[in-house]
Amino acid sequence: MGFRHKLTKTEPDLSFRRTVDIRPEFLKKMGIKGLILDVDNTLTTHDNPVPAEGIEQWLEDMKNAGIKLIIVSNNHPERVKPFADPLGLDCVCDSGKPLKKGYTEAMKRMGLKRKETAAVGDQLFTDIWGAKNAGITSIFVEPMELEGKHKRFIRFKRVLEKPFLPKKFINDKRSK
């Protein structure tokens, strides 16, 4: 781990190109029994009420494999609940990522310990840093799309994240 990552707590434990590339068998080998999931640009595009292509099947595969799932988001309930409820997912809204309170609440609801839990997200300074603060495995996925001009703060964070982005991804021929 480089000095920049130590200083910022931004080096993910694992990196995948897409959320659907994370397989239940892989998680089970690592002892992971539950996933804390981000919404925007992890399960769907920003402000989209519908899961991205392949996400519903991926969620079913995880559930069928016995992996517990919960959404933790900085968004308000008006955004998250209409997305989570049809998928049968519990959620922690207004979570305050990168603070650990949302992650701690999610682990409590899933009945899991830190070593059994991983968090999946597309932002280093919220999702990955938050997972590190909570002491759980962090899994970075590339954002599904770049944010629109109305999402200035997130676009600004993307610029700041650039030097810290992973260069190698699990099961990815392009990163070798």
N, CA, C and O atoms as a DFTB+ gen file, in Angstrom:
704 C
 N C O
     1  1       0.845      -1.171       0.000
     2  2       0.000       0.000       0.000
     3  2       0.888       1.230       0.000
     4  3       1.806       1.342       0.813
     5  1       0.614       2.152      -0.910
     6  2       1.402       3.367      -1.006
     7  2       1.057       4.373       0.078
     8  3       0.040       4.253       0.761
     9  1       1.914       5.355       0.221
    10  2       1.725       6.394       1.232
    11  2       0.392       7.115       1.058
    12  3      -0.303       7.391       2.036
    13  1       0.032       7.424      -0.210
    14  2      -1.234       8.131      -0.463
    15  2      -2.423       7.334       0.046
    16  3      -3.352       7.896       0.626
    17  1      -2.393       6.011      -0.172
    18  2      -3.503       5.182       0.285
    19  2      -3.541       5.083       1.808
    20  3      -4.616       5.101       2.407
    21  1      -2.365       4.979       2.434
    22  2      -2.319       4.929       3.895
    23  2      -2.894       6.207       4.482
    24  3      -3.664       6.174       5.442
    25  1      -2.518       7.311       3.905
    26  2      -2.960       8.608       4.383
    27  2      -4.470       8.787       4.224
    28  3      -5.129       9.348       5.099
    29  1      -5.007       8.313       3.117
    30  2      -6.414       8.560       2.804
    31  2      -7.346       7.388       3.074
    32  3      -8.563       7.544       2.975
    33  1      -6.816       6.226       3.410
    34  2      -7.641       5.024       3.619
    35  2      -8.507       4.729       2.394
    36  3      -9.680       4.381       2.529
    37  1      -7.933       4.868       1.214
    38  2      -8.719       4.710      -0.006
    39  2      -8.379       3.467      -0.819
    40  3      -8.988       3.238      -1.863
    41  1      -7.424       2.661      -0.370
    42  2      -7.106       1.472      -1.159
    43  2      -8.122       0.374      -0.855
    44  3      -8.189      -0.118       0.272
    45  1      -8.914      -0.011      -1.857
    46  2      -9.890      -1.073      -1.608
    47  2      -9.198      -2.414      -1.391
    48  3      -8.107      -2.656      -1.906
    49  1      -9.848      -3.276      -0.623
    50  2      -9.327      -4.628      -0.431
    51  2      -9.456      -5.434      -1.719
    52  3      -8.596      -6.254      -2.038
    53  1     -10.539      -5.193      -2.455
    54  2     -10.816      -5.896      -3.709
    55  2     -11.370      -4.903      -4.719
    56  3     -12.007      -3.920      -4.340
    57  1     -11.130      -5.154      -6.006
    58  2     -11.659      -4.286      -7.058
    59  2     -12.225      -5.140      -8.185
    60  3     -11.599      -6.100      -8.636
    61  1     -13.415      -4.773      -8.625
    62  2     -14.078      -5.428      -9.751
    63  2     -14.521      -4.341     -10.726
    64  3     -14.784      -3.209     -10.320
    65  1     -14.602      -4.676     -11.982
    66  2     -15.081      -3.708     -12.969
    67  2     -16.560      -3.394     -12.731
    68  3     -16.972      -2.234     -12.762
    69  1     -17.359      -4.452     -12.489
    70  2     -18.806      -4.285     -12.338
    71  2     -19.287      -5.046     -11.110
    72  3     -18.673      -6.031     -10.700
    73  1     -20.363      -4.594     -10.540
    74  2     -20.954      -5.270      -9.386
    75  2     -21.281      -6.722      -9.716
    76  3     -21.049      -7.613      -8.899
    77  1     -21.818      -6.963     -10.908
    78  2     -22.233      -8.323     -11.277
    79  2     -21.051      -9.279     -11.464
    80  3     -21.247     -10.485     -11.611
    81  1     -19.826      -8.744     -11.459
    82  2     -18.638      -9.605     -11.559
    83  2     -18.294     -10.257     -10.219
    84  3     -17.508     -11.203     -10.175
    85  1     -18.873      -9.762      -9.141
    86  2     -18.631     -10.329      -7.810
    87  2     -19.484     -11.590      -7.692
    88  3     -20.706     -11.523      -7.825
    89  1     -18.860     -12.722      -7.446
    90  2     -19.587     -13.987      -7.412
    91  2     -19.734     -14.503      -5.972
    92  3     -18.828     -14.327      -5.158
    93  1     -20.856     -15.128      -5.662
    94  2     -21.073     -15.642      -4.304
    95  2     -20.023     -16.657      -3.868
    96  3     -19.646     -16.695      -2.697
    97  1     -19.550     -17.477      -4.798
    98  2     -18.544     -18.488      -4.461
    99  2     -17.252     -17.815      -3.995
   100  3     -16.602     -18.280      -3.058
   101  1     -16.895     -16.734      -4.650
   102  2     -15.704     -15.972      -4.289
   103  2     -15.853     -15.417      -2.874
   104  3     -14.934     -15.513      -2.061
   105  1     -17.011     -14.841      -2.591
   106  2     -17.257     -14.266      -1.265
   107  2     -17.212     -15.342      -0.188
   108  3     -16.633     -15.140       0.880
   109  1     -17.820     -16.477      -0.473
   110  2     -17.854     -17.558       0.518
   111  2     -16.447     -18.057       0.841
   112  3     -16.150     -18.357       1.997
   113  1     -15.585     -18.148      -0.160
   114  2     -14.197     -18.569       0.079
   115  2     -13.486     -17.602       1.019
   116  3     -12.586     -17.994       1.762
   117  1     -13.893     -16.344       0.979
   118  2     -13.297     -15.316       1.838
   119  2     -13.968     -15.238       3.214
   120  3     -13.535     -14.476       4.079
   121  1     -15.019     -16.024       3.408
   122  2     -15.745     -15.978       4.674
   123  2     -16.742     -14.844       4.770
   124  3     -17.218     -14.524       5.859
   125  1     -17.065     -14.228       3.632
   126  2     -18.025     -13.124       3.602
   127  2     -19.439     -13.695       3.535
   128  3     -19.765     -14.477       2.641
   129  1     -20.275     -13.291       4.497
   130  2     -21.661     -13.768       4.574
   131  2     -22.675     -12.674       4.264
   132  3     -23.867     -12.955       4.134
   133  1     -22.216     -11.428       4.144
   134  2     -23.130     -10.326       3.882
   135  2     -22.465      -9.183       3.164
   136  3     -21.282      -8.905       3.359
   137  1     -23.256      -8.514       2.318
   138  2     -22.769      -7.363       1.560
   139  2     -23.580      -6.119       1.893
   140  3     -24.811      -6.137       1.913
   141  1     -22.860      -5.051       2.151
   142  2     -23.449      -3.730       2.288
   143  2     -23.293      -3.064       0.928
   144  3     -22.178      -2.933       0.422
   145  1     -24.400      -2.645       0.337
   146  2     -24.400      -2.160      -1.041
   147  2     -24.718      -0.673      -1.134
   148  3     -25.625      -0.179      -0.463
   149  1     -23.973       0.025      -1.960
   150  2     -24.289       1.394      -2.336
   151  2     -25.338       1.316      -3.443
   152  3     -25.509       0.261      -4.054
   153  1     -26.043       2.417      -3.710
   154  2     -27.063       2.406      -4.767
   155  2     -26.536       3.039      -6.051
   156  3     -26.284       2.351      -7.040
   157  1     -26.375       4.354      -6.021
   158  2     -26.069       5.095      -7.243
   159  2     -24.699       4.749      -7.801
   160  3     -23.677       4.864      -7.125
   161  1     -24.713       4.321      -9.056
   162  2     -23.530       3.926      -9.823
   163  2     -22.920       2.614      -9.346
   164  3     -21.827       2.240      -9.773
   165  1     -23.636       1.907      -8.451
   166  2     -23.222       0.570      -8.020
   167  2     -24.290      -0.449      -8.416
   168  3     -23.979      -1.499      -8.978
   169  1     -25.553      -0.129      -8.117
   170  2     -26.677      -1.000      -8.485
   171  2     -27.501      -0.430      -9.637
   172  3     -28.205      -1.165     -10.329
   173  1     -27.409       0.871      -9.835
   174  2     -28.115       1.552     -10.921
   175  2     -27.426       2.886     -11.175
   176  3     -26.531       3.277     -10.426
   177  1     -27.832       3.576     -12.213
   178  2     -27.273       4.892     -12.480
   179  2     -27.919       5.921     -11.541
   180  3     -28.948       5.644     -10.924
   181  1     -27.319       7.090     -11.439
   182  2     -27.795       8.124     -10.513
   183  2     -29.266       8.462     -10.721
   184  3     -29.724       8.689     -11.840
   185  1     -29.984       8.487      -9.611
   186  2     -31.395       8.882      -9.558
   187  2     -32.315       7.974     -10.370
   188  3     -33.482       8.311     -10.572
   189  1     -31.824       6.849     -10.830
   190  2     -32.624       5.903     -11.599
   191  2     -33.365       4.987     -10.621
   192  3     -32.733       4.404      -9.740
   193  1     -34.689       4.845     -10.753
   194  2     -35.440       3.987      -9.838
   195  2     -35.396       2.497     -10.203
   196  3     -35.957       1.664      -9.491
   197  1     -34.730       2.170     -11.307
   198  2     -34.712       0.794     -11.811
   199  2     -33.287       0.236     -11.753
   200  3     -32.344       0.926     -12.139
   201  1     -33.115      -1.000     -11.277
   202  2     -31.774      -1.612     -11.254
   203  2     -31.173      -1.704     -12.656
   204  3     -31.891      -1.872     -13.642
   205  1     -29.862      -1.595     -12.729
   206  2     -29.158      -1.738     -14.003
   207  2     -29.313      -3.170     -14.518
   208  3     -29.673      -4.081     -13.774
   209  1     -29.036      -3.338     -15.786
   210  2     -29.141      -4.651     -16.417
   211  2     -28.274      -5.670     -15.670
   212  3     -27.095      -5.427     -15.413
   213  1     -28.869      -6.797     -15.333
   214  2     -28.164      -7.882     -14.669
   215  2     -28.176      -7.817     -13.148
   216  3     -27.858      -8.810     -12.493
   217  1     -28.531      -6.680     -12.574
   218  2     -28.480      -6.528     -11.118
   219  2     -29.539      -7.375     -10.413
   220  3     -29.243      -7.987      -9.387
   221  1     -30.746      -7.425     -10.930
   222  2     -31.792      -8.224     -10.265
   223  2     -31.396      -9.701     -10.200
   224  3     -31.577     -10.346      -9.167
   225  1     -30.862     -10.234     -11.288
   226  2     -30.420     -11.626     -11.299
   227  2     -29.249     -11.823     -10.340
   228  3     -29.184     -12.829      -9.633
   229  1     -28.327     -10.867     -10.318
   230  2     -27.176     -10.926      -9.415
   231  2     -27.638     -10.952      -7.960
   232  3     -27.124     -11.729      -7.154
   233  1     -28.611     -10.100      -7.625
   234  2     -29.153     -10.087      -6.258
   235  2     -29.776     -11.431      -5.911
   236  3     -29.579     -11.946      -4.811
   237  1     -30.524     -11.997      -6.847
   238  2     -31.130     -13.315      -6.625
   239  2     -30.074     -14.393      -6.417
   240  3     -30.208     -15.239      -5.533
   241  1     -29.026     -14.361      -7.232
   242  2     -27.930     -15.323      -7.090
   243  2     -27.290     -15.215      -5.703
   244  3     -26.985     -16.227      -5.072
   245  1     -27.091     -13.982      -5.240
   246  2     -26.506     -13.770      -3.912
   247  2     -27.431     -14.315      -2.826
   248  3     -26.992     -15.029      -1.925
   249  1     -28.712     -13.972      -2.923
   250  2     -29.685     -14.443      -1.924
   251  2     -29.757     -15.970      -1.922
   252  3     -29.780     -16.588      -0.857
   253  1     -29.793     -16.573      -3.100
   254  2     -29.871     -18.038      -3.209
   255  2     -28.636     -18.720      -2.639
   256  3     -28.700     -19.865      -2.193
   257  1     -27.517     -18.015      -2.656
   258  2     -26.265     -18.557      -2.103
   259  2     -26.153     -18.291      -0.597
   260  3     -25.178     -18.690       0.040
   261  1     -27.159     -17.616      -0.039
   262  2     -27.157     -17.351       1.397
   263  2     -26.390     -16.101       1.805
   264  3     -26.108     -15.907       2.988
   265  1     -26.050     -15.251       0.840
   266  2     -25.373     -13.989       1.147
   267  2     -26.440     -12.967       1.537
   268  3     -27.375     -12.716       0.778
   269  1     -26.294     -12.385       2.716
   270  2     -27.224     -11.350       3.175
   271  2     -26.880     -10.036       2.483
   272  3     -25.716      -9.753       2.202
   273  1     -27.911      -9.238       2.213
   274  2     -27.739      -7.997       1.466
   275  2     -28.494      -6.855       2.135
   276  3     -29.612      -7.036       2.617
   277  1     -27.876      -5.687       2.160
   278  2     -28.524      -4.483       2.672
   279  2     -27.920      -3.286       1.956
   280  3     -26.734      -3.282       1.624
   281  1     -28.743      -2.273       1.722
   282  2     -28.269      -1.038       1.102
   283  2     -27.925      -0.039       2.202
   284  3     -28.683       0.134       3.157
   285  1     -26.778       0.613       2.059
   286  2     -26.397       1.731       2.920
   287  2     -26.105       2.900       1.988
   288  3     -25.225       2.826       1.130
   289  1     -26.859       3.978       2.171
   290  2     -26.749       5.111       1.251
   291  2     -26.787       6.435       2.005
   292  3     -27.420       6.551       3.054
   293  1     -26.106       7.416       1.460
   294  2     -26.195       8.773       1.990
   295  2     -27.458       9.476       1.503
   296  3     -27.793      10.561       1.977
   297  1     -28.157       8.851       0.554
   298  2     -29.390       9.428       0.036
   299  2     -30.509       9.339       1.071
   300  3     -30.433       8.577       2.035
   301  1     -31.533      10.130       0.844
   302  2     -32.702      10.160       1.715
   303  2     -33.622       8.967       1.435
   304  3     -33.553       8.370       0.360
   305  1     -34.475       8.622       2.390
   306  2     -35.403       7.489       2.195
   307  2     -36.264       7.624       0.939
   308  3     -36.602       6.616       0.317
   309  1     -36.625       8.854       0.556
   310  2     -37.469       9.053      -0.636
   311  2     -36.787       8.531      -1.899
   312  3     -37.468       8.162      -2.857
   313  1     -35.467       8.496      -1.914
   314  2     -34.727       7.955      -3.059
   315  2     -34.484       6.464      -2.903
   316  3     -34.644       5.704      -3.859
   317  1     -34.097       6.039      -1.703
   318  2     -33.604       4.679      -1.510
   319  2     -34.725       3.650      -1.335
   320  3     -34.679       2.587      -1.953
   321  1     -35.716       3.944      -0.517
   322  2     -36.758       2.949      -0.233
   323  2     -37.522       2.495      -1.479
   324  3     -37.755       1.296      -1.635
   325  1     -37.923       3.412      -2.378
   326  2     -38.610       2.946      -3.595
   327  2     -37.734       2.062      -4.486
   328  3     -38.244       1.275      -5.284
   329  1     -36.433       2.194      -4.348
   330  2     -35.517       1.326      -5.089
   331  2     -35.359      -0.009      -4.361
   332  3     -35.416      -1.066      -4.990
   333  1     -35.161       0.030      -3.045
   334  2     -34.859      -1.165      -2.253
   335  2     -36.071      -2.079      -2.050
   336  3     -35.948      -3.300      -2.148
   337  1     -37.222      -1.501      -1.771
   338  2     -38.403      -2.305      -1.418
   339  2     -38.797      -3.338      -2.480
   340  3     -39.009      -4.499      -2.130
   341  1     -38.905      -2.965      -3.762
   342  2     -39.276      -3.978      -4.765
   343  2     -38.254      -5.110      -4.898
   344  3     -38.579      -6.201      -5.366
   345  1     -37.023      -4.837      -4.483
   346  2     -35.970      -5.850      -4.558
   347  2     -35.908      -6.693      -3.289
   348  3     -35.118      -7.633      -3.200
   349  1     -36.735      -6.357      -2.317
   350  2     -36.736      -7.094      -1.060
   351  2     -35.506      -6.823      -0.211
   352  3     -35.065      -7.687       0.546
   353  1     -34.943      -5.604      -0.338
   354  2     -33.738      -5.255       0.399
   355  2     -34.045      -4.266       1.517
   356  3     -34.816      -3.324       1.333
   357  1     -33.444      -4.486       2.658
   358  2     -33.482      -3.528       3.746
   359  2     -32.516      -2.401       3.398
   360  3     -31.637      -2.575       2.554
   361  1     -32.674      -1.246       4.042
   362  2     -31.773      -0.140       3.741
   363  2     -31.556       0.756       4.952
   364  3     -32.417       0.896       5.821
   365  1     -30.376       1.353       4.973
   366  2     -30.016       2.379       5.944
   367  2     -29.806       3.646       5.127
   368  3     -28.882       3.724       4.318
   369  1     -30.662       4.632       5.339
   370  2     -30.603       5.880       4.582
   371  2     -29.940       6.976       5.411
   372  3     -29.773       6.839       6.623
   373  1     -29.564       8.062       4.741
   374  2     -28.897       9.176       5.429
   375  2     -27.792       8.642       6.330
   376  3     -27.688       9.029       7.494
   377  1     -26.969       7.753       5.786
   378  2     -26.020       6.967       6.583
   379  2     -24.794       7.731       7.062
   380  3     -24.143       7.309       8.018
   381  1     -24.469       8.836       6.422
   382  2     -23.302       9.608       6.839
   383  2     -21.971       9.028       6.408
   384  3     -20.947       9.308       7.031
   385  1     -21.964       8.209       5.334
   386  2     -20.684       7.696       4.840
   387  2     -19.761       8.854       4.537
   388  3     -20.212       9.829       3.936
   389  1     -18.534       8.809       4.905
   390  2     -17.704       7.671       5.296
   391  2     -17.678       7.359       6.802
   392  3     -16.868       6.541       7.238
   393  1     -18.532       7.981       7.588
   394  2     -18.593       7.612       9.000
   395  2     -19.072       6.171       9.121
   396  3     -19.747       5.668       8.223
   397  1     -18.737       5.511      10.206
   398  2     -19.038       4.080      10.322
   399  2     -20.436       3.761      10.827
   400  3     -20.824       2.593      10.839
   401  1     -21.212       4.769      11.247
   402  2     -22.512       4.482      11.870
   403  2     -23.466       3.692      10.953
   404  3     -24.145       2.780      11.426
   405  1     -23.528       4.021       9.677
   406  2     -24.408       3.307       8.759
   407  2     -23.974       1.861       8.557
   408  3     -24.812       0.964       8.458
   409  1     -22.672       1.637       8.496
   410  2     -22.133       0.286       8.338
   411  2     -22.412      -0.542       9.592
   412  3     -22.781      -1.713       9.506
   413  1     -22.230       0.083      10.757
   414  2     -22.480      -0.608      12.022
   415  2     -23.952      -1.006      12.131
   416  3     -24.271      -2.119      12.550
   417  1     -24.842      -0.092      11.752
   418  2     -26.280      -0.390      11.780
   419  2     -26.613      -1.531      10.817
   420  3     -27.409      -2.410      11.146
   421  1     -26.010      -1.518       9.644
   422  2     -26.265      -2.568       8.650
   423  2     -25.805      -3.934       9.163
   424  3     -26.516      -4.927       9.010
   425  1     -24.618      -3.984       9.771
   426  2     -24.120      -5.257      10.312
   427  2     -25.043      -5.766      11.422
   428  3     -25.315      -6.963      11.515
   429  1     -25.509      -4.863      12.243
   430  2     -26.434      -5.228      13.324
   431  2     -27.710      -5.835      12.741
   432  3     -28.170      -6.880      13.199
   433  1     -28.273      -5.181      11.740
   434  2     -29.509      -5.691      11.111
   435  2     -29.299      -7.039      10.442
   436  3     -30.195      -7.883      10.452
   437  1     -28.108      -7.253       9.854
   438  2     -27.830      -8.549       9.205
   439  2     -27.395      -9.607      10.208
   440  3     -27.362     -10.793       9.883
   441  1     -27.061      -9.187      11.425
   442  2     -26.594     -10.135      12.440
   443  2     -25.221     -10.689      12.126
   444  3     -24.944     -11.856      12.404
   445  1     -24.345      -9.853      11.542
   446  2     -23.017     -10.308      11.129
   447  2     -21.916      -9.528      11.832
   448  3     -22.111      -8.403      12.291
   449  1     -20.754     -10.167      11.900
   450  2     -19.559      -9.538      12.461
   451  2     -18.783      -8.850      11.343
   452  3     -19.039      -9.075      10.160
   453  1     -17.839      -8.017      11.736
   454  2     -17.020      -7.297      10.751
   455  2     -16.350      -8.236       9.757
   456  3     -16.390      -7.996       8.550
   457  1     -15.734      -9.303      10.256
   458  2     -14.973     -10.198       9.375
   459  2     -15.874     -10.956       8.389
   460  3     -15.382     -11.538       7.423
   461  1     -17.187     -10.948       8.630
   462  2     -18.141     -11.641       7.753
   463  2     -18.803     -10.699       6.755
   464  3     -19.646     -11.121       5.965
   465  1     -18.423      -9.422       6.790
   466  2     -19.123      -8.392       6.025
   467  2     -18.177      -7.671       5.067
   468  3     -17.014      -7.417       5.383
   469  1     -18.708      -7.351       3.893
   470  2     -17.980      -6.517       2.924
   471  2     -18.919      -5.431       2.428
   472  3     -20.138      -5.603       2.425
   473  1     -18.346      -4.313       2.009
   474  2     -19.123      -3.210       1.442
   475  2     -18.715      -3.015      -0.007
   476  3     -17.531      -3.049      -0.343
   477  1     -19.714      -2.809      -0.867
   478  2     -19.493      -2.627      -2.307
   479  2     -19.904      -1.213      -2.693
   480  3     -21.016      -0.777      -2.393
   481  1     -18.993      -0.492      -3.366
   482  2     -19.341       0.847      -3.810
   483  2     -18.389       1.385      -4.851
   484  3     -17.327       0.814      -5.102
   485  1     -18.786       2.501      -5.459
   486  2     -18.040       3.080      -6.574
   487  2     -17.248       4.327      -6.217
   488  3     -16.553       4.872      -7.075
   489  1     -17.332       4.796      -4.974
   490  2     -16.608       6.008      -4.600
   491  2     -15.589       5.714      -3.501
   492  3     -15.920       5.144      -2.462
   493  1     -14.351       6.112      -3.753
   494  2     -13.281       5.852      -2.787
   495  2     -13.452       6.650      -1.499
   496  3     -13.218       6.129      -0.409
   497  1     -13.865       7.928      -1.621
   498  2     -13.907       8.796      -0.449
   499  2     -15.187       8.661       0.368
   500  3     -15.309       9.295       1.416
   501  1     -16.131       7.864      -0.076
   502  2     -17.324       7.583       0.742
   503  2     -17.408       6.087       1.025
   504  3     -17.306       5.672       2.179
   505  1     -17.592       5.281      -0.005
   506  2     -17.832       3.848       0.174
   507  2     -16.615       3.099       0.715
   508  3     -16.728       2.361       1.694
   509  1     -15.474       3.282       0.096
   510  2     -14.272       2.540       0.497
   511  2     -13.737       3.067       1.826
   512  3     -13.421       2.289       2.726
   513  1     -13.638       4.367       1.944
   514  2     -13.173       4.969       3.190
   515  2     -14.103       4.585       4.342
   516  3     -13.641       4.287       5.444
   517  1     -15.399       4.594       4.087
   518  2     -16.364       4.197       5.116
   519  2     -16.194       2.756       5.547
   520  3     -16.249       2.453       6.739
   521  1     -15.987       1.864       4.591
   522  2     -15.762       0.451       4.916
   523  2     -14.506       0.296       5.766
   524  3     -14.490      -0.461       6.737
   525  1     -13.457       1.019       5.391
   526  2     -12.214       0.974       6.167
   527  2     -12.456       1.488       7.590
   528  3     -11.970       0.891       8.550
   529  1     -13.190       2.571       7.732
   530  2     -13.505       3.112       9.056
   531  2     -14.296       2.120       9.901
   532  3     -14.149       2.077      11.122
   533  1     -15.133       1.326       9.242
   534  2     -15.951       0.345       9.953
   535  2     -15.211      -0.966      10.205
   536  3     -15.706      -1.827      10.932
   537  1     -14.033      -1.121       9.611
   538  2     -13.245      -2.328       9.820
   539  2     -13.730      -3.535       9.054
   540  3     -13.547      -4.673       9.487
   541  1     -14.365      -3.281       7.885
   542  2     -14.866      -4.393       7.070
   543  2     -14.156      -4.410       5.716
   544  3     -13.494      -3.444       5.335
   545  1     -14.304      -5.508       5.010
   546  2     -13.712      -5.649       3.677
   547  2     -14.348      -4.641       2.730
   548  3     -15.569      -4.489       2.697
   549  1     -13.511      -3.958       1.965
   550  2     -13.999      -2.961       1.006
   551  2     -13.846      -3.496      -0.410
   552  3     -12.798      -4.022      -0.786
   553  1     -14.921      -3.350      -1.191
   554  2     -14.921      -3.791      -2.582
   555  2     -15.289      -2.611      -3.471
   556  3     -16.395      -2.077      -3.396
   557  1     -14.345      -2.219      -4.306
   558  2     -14.562      -1.124      -5.244
   559  2     -15.075      -1.669      -6.565
   560  3     -14.575      -2.676      -7.067
   561  1     -16.084      -0.993      -7.133
   562  2     -16.534      -1.271      -8.500
   563  2     -16.488       0.043      -9.278
   564  3     -16.734       1.114      -8.723
   565  1     -16.178      -0.050     -10.536
   566  2     -16.150       1.160     -11.350
   567  2     -17.565       1.731     -11.466
   568  3     -18.537       0.978     -11.531
   569  1     -17.680       3.061     -11.492
   570  2     -19.007       3.670     -11.645
   571  2     -19.640       3.249     -12.966
   572  3     -18.950       3.073     -13.971
   573  1     -20.961       3.090     -12.950
   574  2     -21.680       2.683     -14.154
   575  2     -21.661       3.765     -15.229
   576  3     -21.638       3.459     -16.421
   577  1     -21.671       5.037     -14.807
   578  2     -21.603       6.146     -15.757
   579  2     -21.065       7.374     -15.037
   580  3     -21.098       7.452     -13.809
   581  1     -20.575       8.321     -15.807
   582  2     -20.137       9.583     -15.219
   583  2     -21.360      10.403     -14.829
   584  3     -22.378      10.386     -15.521
   585  1     -21.251      11.111     -13.726
   586  2     -22.360      11.908     -13.241
   587  2     -22.603      13.103     -14.157
   588  3     -21.680      13.634     -14.773
   589  1     -23.863      13.508     -14.231
   590  2     -24.228      14.669     -15.035
   591  2     -23.728      15.966     -14.415
   592  3     -23.241      15.979     -13.284
   593  1     -23.850      17.033     -15.150
   594  2     -23.354      18.340     -14.695
   595  2     -24.033      18.807     -13.414
   596  3     -23.448      19.581     -12.657
   597  1     -25.249      18.352     -13.159
   598  2     -25.959      18.764     -11.942
   599  2     -25.385      18.108     -10.681
   600  3     -25.737      18.505      -9.570
   601  1     -24.523      17.129     -10.833
   602  2     -23.881      16.445      -9.708
   603  2     -22.454      16.961      -9.554
   604  3     -21.506      16.176      -9.577
   605  1     -22.295      18.260      -9.398
   606  2     -20.981      18.902      -9.374
   607  2     -20.070      18.363      -8.274
   608  3     -18.885      18.125      -8.509
   609  1     -20.620      18.170      -7.075
   610  2     -19.780      17.728      -5.963
   611  2     -19.215      16.336      -6.236
   612  3     -18.035      16.090      -5.986
   613  1     -20.039      15.431      -6.742
   614  2     -19.558      14.082      -7.046
   615  2     -18.535      14.135      -8.172
   616  3     -17.529      13.427      -8.127
   617  1     -18.776      14.955      -9.167
   618  2     -17.804      15.100     -10.263
   619  2     -16.470      15.625      -9.736
   620  3     -15.411      15.189     -10.186
   621  1     -16.517      16.556      -8.790
   622  2     -15.309      17.079      -8.169
   623  2     -14.572      15.965      -7.420
   624  3     -13.349      15.856      -7.514
   625  1     -15.317      15.137      -6.675
   626  2     -14.690      14.027      -5.950
   627  2     -14.056      13.032      -6.918
   628  3     -13.017      12.449      -6.609
   629  1     -14.659      12.832      -8.072
   630  2     -14.091      11.912      -9.067
   631  2     -12.703      12.393      -9.513
   632  3     -11.798      11.584      -9.715
   633  1     -12.545      13.690      -9.661
   634  2     -11.245      14.246     -10.043
   635  2     -10.231      13.969      -8.932
   636  3      -9.099      13.572      -9.207
   637  1     -10.636      14.179      -7.687
   638  2      -9.742      13.941      -6.555
   639  2      -9.387      12.463      -6.400
   640  3      -8.288      12.129      -5.957
   641  1     -10.317      11.582      -6.766
   642  2     -10.091      10.134      -6.640
   643  2      -9.128       9.577      -7.682
   644  3      -8.487       8.550      -7.458
   645  1      -9.031      10.245      -8.801
   646  2      -8.298       9.707      -9.951
   647  2      -6.926       9.114      -9.608
   648  3      -6.640       8.001     -10.050
   649  1      -6.058       9.801      -8.840
   650  2      -4.739       9.213      -8.561
   651  2      -4.795       7.970      -7.673
   652  3      -3.815       7.231      -7.586
   653  1      -5.915       7.737      -7.024
   654  2      -6.040       6.630      -6.075
   655  2      -6.783       5.419      -6.653
   656  3      -6.875       4.382      -5.996
   657  1      -7.308       5.541      -7.861
   658  2      -8.116       4.465      -8.436
   659  2      -7.299       3.188      -8.629
   660  3      -6.118       3.244      -8.971
   661  1      -7.939       2.036      -8.407
   662  2      -7.237       0.763      -8.612
   663  2      -6.823       0.581     -10.064
   664  3      -7.478       1.072     -10.984
   665  1      -5.736      -0.125     -10.242
   666  2      -5.247      -0.404     -11.592
   667  2      -5.442      -1.881     -11.957
   668  3      -5.370      -2.258     -13.127
   669  1      -5.687      -2.695     -10.948
   670  2      -5.907      -4.129     -11.175
   671  2      -7.277      -4.514     -10.648
   672  3      -7.719      -4.058      -9.594
   673  1      -7.938      -5.376     -11.427
   674  2      -9.275      -5.820     -11.087
   675  2      -9.320      -7.339     -11.104
   676  3      -8.659      -7.978     -11.923
   677  1     -10.089      -7.907     -10.213
   678  2     -10.214      -9.363     -10.123
   679  2     -10.928      -9.878     -11.371
   680  3     -11.903      -9.279     -11.826
   681  1     -10.444     -10.982     -11.917
   682  2     -11.028     -11.621     -13.102
   683  2     -11.098     -10.704     -14.308
   684  3     -12.060     -10.761     -15.074
   685  1     -10.103      -9.871     -14.483
   686  2     -10.113      -8.898     -15.569
   687  2      -8.853      -9.049     -16.411
   688  3      -7.751      -8.774     -15.937
   689  1      -9.009      -9.474     -17.625
   690  2      -7.877      -9.655     -18.509
   691  2      -7.225      -8.321     -18.901
   692  3      -6.035      -8.276     -19.214
   693  1      -8.023      -7.223     -18.880
   694  2      -7.501      -5.915     -19.271
   695  2      -6.496      -5.359     -18.283
   696  3      -5.666      -4.531     -18.658
   697  1      -6.547      -5.796     -17.014
   698  2      -5.685      -5.184     -15.995
   699  2      -4.385      -5.956     -15.783
   700  3      -3.625      -5.622     -14.874
   701  1      -4.114      -6.955     -16.574
   702  2      -2.898      -7.749     -16.384
   703  2      -1.762      -7.230     -17.200
   704  3      -0.664      -7.786     -17.155
